[in-house]
């Protein structure tokens, strides 16, 4: 189905969202690192394009591990953009991964 790099990046996106700490899903203003461009930049050279990150984000959403809401992204003008957050299931999966290491 997916190659090992896709699966590795899939997990890295979840770890990235988890490392931001607080739950910004209730906030109006959220950090840049929660939008698609911010996630891509945060993962650096590992992710080749925003199209690729979009495939990963869609897959994580289809699996029920993340969700998005339109939020004001700090430092990116006034229009709202999609910001991504872990679901309860996503948070549980990350805890499970951390405990298995």
C-alpha positions as CSV (number, residue, x, y, z in Angstrom):
1,X,0.0,0.0,0.0
2,X,2.3,2.8,1.2
3,X,6.1,2.7,1.3
4,X,8.1,3.0,4.5
5,X,8.9,6.7,3.9
6,X,5.2,7.5,3.7
7,X,4.6,5.6,7.0
8,X,7.6,7.3,8.6
9,X,6.3,10.8,7.6
10,X,2.8,9.8,8.7
11,X,4.1,9.1,12.2
12,X,6.3,12.3,12.2
13,X,3.3,14.5,11.5
14,X,1.5,13.0,14.5
15,X,4.6,13.5,16.7
16,X,4.9,17.1,15.4
17,X,1.3,17.9,16.3
18,X,1.7,16.2,19.7
19,X,4.9,18.1,20.5
20,X,3.1,21.4,20.2
21,X,1.7,20.6,23.6
22,X,-1.4,22.5,24.4
23,X,-4.6,21.9,22.7
24,X,-5.1,24.9,20.5
25,X,-8.4,23.5,19.0
26,X,-10.5,25.8,21.1
27,X,-8.3,28.9,20.4
28,X,-9.0,31.5,17.7
29,X,-5.3,32.2,17.1
30,X,-3.0,29.3,16.6
31,X,0.7,28.8,15.9
32,X,1.9,28.7,12.3
33,X,3.2,25.1,12.9
34,X,-0.4,23.8,12.9
35,X,-1.2,24.8,9.3
36,X,-0.1,22.8,6.3
37,X,2.8,25.1,5.3
38,X,4.0,25.2,8.9
39,X,3.9,21.4,9.3
40,X,5.8,21.1,6.0
41,X,8.5,23.5,7.1
42,X,8.7,22.0,10.6
43,X,9.5,18.6,9.1
44,X,12.0,20.3,6.8
45,X,13.8,18.4,4.1
46,X,12.0,15.2,4.9
47,X,8.9,16.4,3.1
48,X,9.4,17.2,-0.5
49,X,6.2,19.2,-1.3
50,X,3.0,20.5,0.2
51,X,1.1,18.1,-2.2
52,X,2.8,15.2,-0.4
53,X,2.0,16.6,3.1
54,X,-1.6,16.9,2.0
55,X,-1.8,13.2,1.1
56,X,-0.4,12.4,4.6
57,X,-2.9,14.8,6.3
58,X,-5.8,13.3,4.3
59,X,-4.7,9.8,5.3
60,X,-4.4,10.8,9.0
61,X,-7.9,12.3,8.8
62,X,-9.4,9.3,7.1
63,X,-7.9,7.1,9.9
64,X,-9.5,9.3,12.5
65,X,-6.2,10.5,14.1
66,X,-6.4,14.2,13.2
67,X,-9.0,16.8,12.3
68,X,-8.8,20.4,11.1
69,X,-10.6,23.6,11.8
70,X,-10.3,27.0,10.1
71,X,-8.3,29.2,12.4
72,X,-6.4,32.5,12.3
73,X,-2.8,31.5,11.9
74,X,-0.5,33.8,13.9
75,X,1.7,35.8,11.6
76,X,0.0,34.9,8.3
77,X,-2.4,37.8,7.6
78,X,-6.1,37.9,8.5
79,X,-7.7,35.1,6.5
80,X,-8.4,31.8,8.2
81,X,-6.6,28.6,7.2
82,X,-6.9,25.0,8.1
83,X,-5.2,24.1,11.3
84,X,-4.6,20.5,12.2
85,X,-5.1,18.9,15.6
86,X,-4.9,15.3,17.0
87,X,-8.1,13.6,17.9
88,X,-8.5,11.7,21.1
89,X,-7.7,8.6,19.1
90,X,-4.6,10.3,17.7
91,X,-3.4,11.3,21.2
92,X,-4.0,7.7,22.4
93,X,-2.0,6.3,19.5
94,X,1.0,8.7,20.2
95,X,1.0,7.7,23.9
96,X,1.0,4.1,22.9
97,X,3.9,4.6,20.5
98,X,5.9,6.5,23.2
99,X,5.2,3.7,25.7
100,X,6.4,1.1,23.2
101,X,9.8,2.7,22.6
